[in-house]
Amino acid sequence: MKSGLRVLGVVDSDSYVKWGAAMLDRMPADWDRTLVVIRTPALPSPEQLASSLTGSKYATSAPAVVDLADLSARVAAEQPDVIVLAVRGPVVRVLVRMIAQAMPHRPVIVSGLPGISIPETLHALYFRSQVDLMVLHSKREIQAFSALAERLGIRQDFALATLPFLPSRREGMPGGRDIVFAAQAKVPRELAKRQLVLEWLAETARNHPDRQVVLKLRGIAGEAQTHAEKYPYDTLLSQMADVPANLVISTGPMSEHLETAAALVTVSSTAAIEAIALGVPVLLIDDFGVSGSLINTVFDESGMLASSEELIAARFREPGEHWLDDNYFHAPSDETWITAIESAVAVHAVAPQPLRPQYRGSLGGRLRRIWDRKQALGPYDRSLGGYLSLLVGVPVRGALRRYKAVRSHAERYERRGELTRVP
């Protein structure tokens, strides 16, 4: 096994930039690590990019921003041993195909998820079905995704890594006074619920005039994020009357906000894990329930779920010890990701491995692959084939959706008939 592996990390959206940069930072010092940003519709703004890179070695020298052709040429020229695809699922699928074409003996391909990944999802897994290794961040996630892969018949190897951007608790760290709310683009989704969150934060600010309530956003309205935001909090707040002066909007790195935080409040953000690492009390609002769609089932039985009434009263929580080991706070000695990467590189050196089969999404052959590329890269795919695929693909997709809707309706009608039929 040779030392000094050459690693190329590819990132796209704000949360994947943060995760990918931190993962490369945690790799062995003798590995040669390069980071690039691929142009997609989720390309971060310069401010978002700077914020996501804070704390990493890439903060002082911004990574190159490249398109697919540039990236393909770089892969062919540099011949890395490992490529880390820290990008959204549809982009993973497109880049895997590019890598296979750019290098006759392809590198080890690693991917993963940048935050809380419970509940496990089919999409997260099947978009990454062709990578060699999928990195997850808790024992619970490893168990859940392994079971899902077995159930679906997907061959996948998983490895455990501590969330790479978790801060270390510093002795003598002064207690803050801010109540920081970590906003999310898609949780909750509904307008009325997001307005409720703002009302609770405003009421909290009024009840505690000696504290600052910070509405911490990943980006302001109009900036791209990993997930599209239909109702940006800053827009909604601007429409509210009687907003207390100590309820403020802020962006920037979460790490900086946690330094002055008395508590972290959210519905299900990974920021809760960062706060726990620093010993900052947490409250996860459960007024909307606990469910997969809210991405908060991982906090069930953690002791940190509570109602908006507890928020308004500023009664925050500490996690139960029983919850920590299975959920992101395992011992460093339990990590397996570095040895798993090294083992995969050693195997490829002896006998280059073919790409794993793609799970679903292969119907349509070359046209489907062109369609996938156009969907993943949007306006940054300027190929004629991409535009032509829209002319064919959009009507076909519409027809398929209508067919599925009709079939589903017919099946429901048939089931109702069977239930009401007299023997």
Backbone hydrogen bonds, N-H to C=O, Kabsch-Sander energy under -0.5 kcal/mol:
donor,donor_aa,acceptor,acceptor_aa,energy
7,V,5,L,-0.6
7,V,32,D,-3.5
8,L,82,V,-2.5
9,G,7,V,-0.5
9,G,34,T,-3.5
10,V,84,V,-3.0
11,V,36,V,-2.2
12,D,86,A,-1.0
17,V,13,S,-2.5
18,K,14,D,-2.0
19,W,15,S,-2.1
20,G,16,Y,-3.2
21,A,17,V,-2.5
22,A,18,K,-1.7
23,M,19,W,-2.6
24,L,20,G,-2.2
25,D,21,A,-2.0
26,R,22,A,-1.4
27,M,24,L,-1.1
31,W,28,P,-1.9
32,D,5,L,-2.3
33,R,31,W,-0.8
34,T,7,V,-2.3
36,V,9,G,-2.5
37,V,64,A,-3.1
38,I,11,V,-2.7
39,R,66,V,-2.5
43,L,40,T,-2.0
49,L,45,S,-2.9
50,A,46,P,-2.3
51,S,47,E,-2.2
52,S,48,Q,-2.7
53,L,49,L,-1.6
54,T,50,A,-0.6
54,T,51,S,-0.8
56,S,53,L,-2.3
59,A,56,S,-1.6
60,T,57,K,-0.5
64,A,35,L,-0.6
66,V,37,V,-3.1
66,V,64,A,-0.5
71,L,67,D,-2.5
72,S,68,L,-2.5
73,A,69,A,-2.2
74,R,70,D,-2.3
75,V,71,L,-2.6
76,A,72,S,-2.2
77,A,73,A,-2.1
78,E,74,R,-2.9
79,Q,75,V,-2.0
81,D,6,R,-1.6
82,V,6,R,-2.1
83,I,108,V,-2.7
84,V,8,L,-2.5
85,L,83,I,-0.7
85,L,110,V,-3.5
86,A,10,V,-2.3
86,A,84,V,-1.2
87,V,85,L,-1.3
91,V,88,R,-0.9
92,V,88,R,-1.9
93,R,89,G,-1.8
94,V,90,P,-1.3
95,L,91,V,-2.6
96,V,92,V,-2.5
97,R,93,R,-1.3
98,M,94,V,-1.8
99,I,95,L,-2.7
100,A,96,V,-2.1
101,Q,97,R,-1.4
102,A,98,M,-2.2
103,M,99,I,-1.9
106,R,104,P,-0.6
108,V,81,D,-2.5
110,V,83,I,-2.8
110,V,108,V,-0.6
111,S,133,L,-2.4
112,G,85,L,-0.6
113,L,135,V,-1.1
125,L,121,T,-1.3
126,Y,122,L,-3.3
127,F,123,H,-2.0
128,R,125,L,-0.7
129,S,126,Y,-1.3
131,V,128,R,-1.3
132,D,109,I,-1.8
133,L,109,I,-1.5
134,M,157,D,-2.5
135,V,111,S,-2.9
135,V,133,L,-0.5
136,L,159,A,-2.7
140,R,326,D,-1.9
142,I,138,S,-2.2
143,Q,139,K,-2.3
144,A,140,R,-2.4
145,F,141,E,-2.8
146,S,142,I,-2.1
147,A,143,Q,-2.0
148,L,144,A,-2.0
149,A,145,F,-2.6
150,E,146,S,-2.1
151,R,147,A,-2.1
152,L,148,L,-2.0
153,G,149,A,-1.1
154,I,149,A,-2.5
155,R,153,G,-0.5
156,Q,154,I,-0.8
159,A,134,M,-1.9
161,A,136,L,-2.3
166,L,163,L,-1.7
173,M,170,R,-1.6
176,G,261,A,-1.1
177,R,260,T,-1.1
178,D,260,T,-2.4
179,I,212,Q,-2.5
180,V,178,D,-0.7
180,V,263,A,-2.5
181,F,179,I,-0.5
181,F,214,V,-3.3
182,A,180,V,-0.6
182,A,265,V,-2.7
183,A,181,F,-0.8
183,A,216,K,-2.3
194,R,190,E,-2.0
195,Q,191,L,-2.4
196,L,192,A,-1.8
197,V,193,K,-2.1
198,L,194,R,-1.8
199,E,195,Q,-2.0
200,W,196,L,-2.5
201,L,197,V,-2.3
202,A,198,L,-2.5
203,E,199,E,-2.4
204,T,200,W,-2.4
205,A,201,L,-2.3
206,R,202,A,-2.2
207,N,203,E,-2.3
208,H,204,T,-1.2
211,R,208,H,-2.2
213,V,211,R,-0.5
213,V,246,N,-3.3
214,V,179,I,-2.5
214,V,212,Q,-0.7
215,L,213,V,-0.6
215,L,248,V,-3.5
216,K,181,F,-2.2
216,K,214,V,-1.2
217,L,215,L,-0.7
217,L,250,S,-2.9
223,E,220,I,-2.4
230,K,228,A,-0.6
236,L,232,P,-2.1
237,L,233,Y,-2.8
238,S,234,D,-1.6
239,Q,235,T,-0.7
239,Q,236,L,-0.8
240,M,237,L,-1.3
247,L,244,P,-1.7
248,V,213,V,-2.5
248,V,246,N,-0.6
250,S,215,L,-2.1
256,E,253,P,-0.6
257,H,253,P,-1.2
258,L,254,M,-2.3
259,E,255,S,-0.9
260,T,256,E,-0.5
260,T,257,H,-1.0
261,A,258,L,-1.0
262,A,178,D,-3.8
263,A,178,D,-1.5
264,L,281,P,-2.4
265,V,180,V,-3.4
266,T,283,L,-1.8
272,A,269,S,-1.8
273,I,270,T,-1.3
274,E,270,T,-1.5
275,A,271,A,-2.5
276,I,272,A,-2.2
277,A,273,I,-2.0
278,L,274,E,-1.2
279,G,275,A,-0.7
279,G,276,I,-1.3
280,V,275,A,-2.6
282,V,317,R,-2.7
283,L,264,L,-2.1
284,L,304,M,-2.6
285,I,266,T,-2.4
285,I,283,L,-0.7
286,D,306,A,-2.2
289,G,286,D,-1.7
294,L,291,S,-0.5
295,I,292,G,-1.2
296,N,291,S,-1.4
299,F,296,N,-1.5
300,D,297,T,-1.6
302,S,299,F,-2.2
306,A,284,L,-2.5
310,E,307,S,-0.6
311,L,307,S,-1.3
312,I,308,S,-2.8
313,A,309,E,-1.6
314,A,311,L,-1.8
315,R,310,E,-2.8
316,F,314,A,-0.7
317,R,282,V,-2.3
320,G,302,S,-2.3
323,W,320,G,-1.2
324,L,320,G,-0.9
324,L,321,E,-0.5
325,D,321,E,-0.7
327,N,323,W,-0.9
327,N,324,L,-0.6
329,F,324,L,-2.0
334,D,331,A,-2.3
335,E,332,P,-1.6
336,T,160,L,-2.4
337,W,160,L,-1.7
340,A,336,T,-2.1
341,I,337,W,-2.1
342,E,338,I,-2.4
343,S,339,T,-2.4
344,A,340,A,-2.1
345,V,341,I,-2.4
346,A,342,E,-2.2
347,V,343,S,-2.3
348,H,344,A,-2.3
349,A,345,V,-2.0
350,V,346,A,-1.4
351,A,347,V,-2.8
356,R,130,Q,-0.7
360,R,358,Q,-0.8
365,G,362,S,-1.7
367,L,364,G,-1.0
368,R,364,G,-0.8
369,R,365,G,-1.7
370,I,366,R,-2.3
371,W,367,L,-2.4
372,D,368,R,-2.8
373,R,369,R,-2.0
374,K,370,I,-2.3
375,Q,371,W,-2.6
376,A,372,D,-2.2
377,L,373,R,-2.6
378,G,374,K,-2.2
380,Y,377,L,-2.1
381,D,378,G,-1.9
382,R,380,Y,-0.8
387,Y,383,S,-1.6
388,L,384,L,-2.6
389,S,385,G,-2.4
390,L,386,G,-1.1
391,L,387,Y,-1.3
392,V,388,L,-1.5
393,G,389,S,-4.1
394,V,390,L,-1.9
396,V,392,V,-1.7
397,R,393,G,-3.2
398,G,394,V,-2.3
399,A,395,P,-2.4
400,L,396,V,-2.6
401,R,397,R,-2.4
402,R,398,G,-2.2
403,Y,399,A,-2.6
404,K,400,L,-2.7
405,A,401,R,-2.2
406,V,402,R,-2.5
407,R,403,Y,-2.8
408,S,404,K,-2.6
409,H,405,A,-2.3
410,A,406,V,-2.5
411,E,407,R,-2.5
412,R,408,S,-2.2
413,Y,409,H,-2.3
414,E,410,A,-2.5
415,R,411,E,-2.4
416,R,412,R,-2.3
417,G,413,Y,-2.0
418,E,414,E,-2.2
419,L,415,R,-2.2
420,T,416,R,-1.7
421,R,417,G,-1.1
